[in-house]
Amino acid sequence: MDWLSISLLIIMPVISFVLGCLFFYEWRKLYARMQLRRGPYFPARWYQVFADVLKLLSKKPKVPETAKKRIFYFSPFFALACTIISMWFVPVAGFSPFSKFPFSLIIVSYLLFGPPLSYILAGASSGSPYGSVGGKREALLTLAYEVPFILSLFSIALLAGKVEIINGIPVLHGTLCIEDIVKIQTIRKLKVFGIVLPAWFLLINPFAAIAIFLTSIAKLHMKPFDIVEAEQEIVYGPLAEYSGWLLGLYKIESYIKLFLVSALITDFFLAGGIIGSMWLAPLFFIVVNAVIVFLWSIICVVMPRYRPKDAFKWLLKYPLLISIIALIWSYLIYLPWFEIPFAQIIG
């Protein structure tokens, strides 16, 4: 491992946390403005999110006597570790220590299952009825969004592969390397009505983009899928009994995860923000992620919270169906007999 990779191991989580906090501030500010409120205001402004985390980290947690203390302490560390390690495999403007790993997509898919599992363990070990209900809701929600989320990612992995004719039968070989998925979008071009465009998978497979965008809202516990931490109903769900630096760890995990999911969408559908100039790529990457957070904010404002069973049904009815269509489309698009009359993939 070279010095650049070693430095990225340290720098990536820090950058992810900082940008995650800034994007969360953007979300809070937009959410407030769209509801005709001020949101975070002077003297707090943009650094209020950082101040909240530092305040929590400086306080000693109060652990309930009925809690299973080992699991109670273990859960936030487990969630934070899974999120940070996932970040090492996701390129940020082309920079990543482990995205070249051949099975990086498989690793990220498994690691992203860690935070939901942590919430379930936290709720079950807290000894609180609110935590127990929140944990059950997390399990229900995870079962609904995890399948379409994974199908959407793997439909793009198929598009980044190649077709091989074996005994007259076309066999599609995908790639499980996230860096290859990003690079293939910069190598190929998309010709639509004679106009040459970047071969972004957002344009080639919009079904996968729609499915992963919708399931990401549930993965981040945003409205209308904030049923796990519904303060008006179950106080704070699995985290109702968490306080002090233990709650601070969960906050750090949520901010890093906010940036991680938006970065994953950028990598899979917008070539990781890589454009002609290497110096403009980080700026373009940040702008694209800010736009994604802006779209999430709009949905949060206009949508009320679903009931658990309604959220489960909706996720199975729409994102799951769209993700299956995306998977079929990824296979069809490379078949020799299947052609789109107005578009061509070059390269």
NORWO-V601918 format. One line per field, one symbol per residue. ss: DSSP state (h for helix, s for strand, l for the rest). phi: phi as a letter, one per 30 degrees, with the letter a starting at -180 (. if undefined). A space follows every 50 residues. Layout:
ss->???
phi->???
This chain:
ss->llhhhhhhhhhhhhhhhhhhhhhhhhhhhhhhhhllllllllllhhhhhh hhhhhhhlllllllllllhhhhhhhhhhhhhhhhhhhhlllsllslllll lllhhhhhhhhhhhhhhhhhhhhhhlllhhhhhhhhhhhhhhhhhhhhhh hhhhhhhhhllsssssllsssssllllhhhhhhhhhhlssssllssssll hhhhlhhhhhhhhhhhhhhlllllllllllhhhhllhhhllllhhhhhhh hhhhhhhhhhhhhhhhhhhlhhhllllhhhhhhhhhhhhhhhhhhhhhhh hhlllllhhhhhhhhhhhhhhhhhhhhhhhhhllllllllllssssl
phi->.dddddddeddedddddddddddddeddddedddcicdiebecdhdcddd ddddddddcddccdddddddddddeddddddddddeddccdchjcadbdd eecdddddddddddeeddddddddcdicddddddddddddddddcddddd ddddddddddcbcbdchicdcccdbccdddddddddddbccbhicdbddd ddddbddddddddddddddciceccdddcdddcbibidcdcdaidddddd dddddddeddddddddddbbhiidbecdddeddddddddddddddddddd ddcddddedddddddddceddddddddddddddcdedcbcdcbbccj
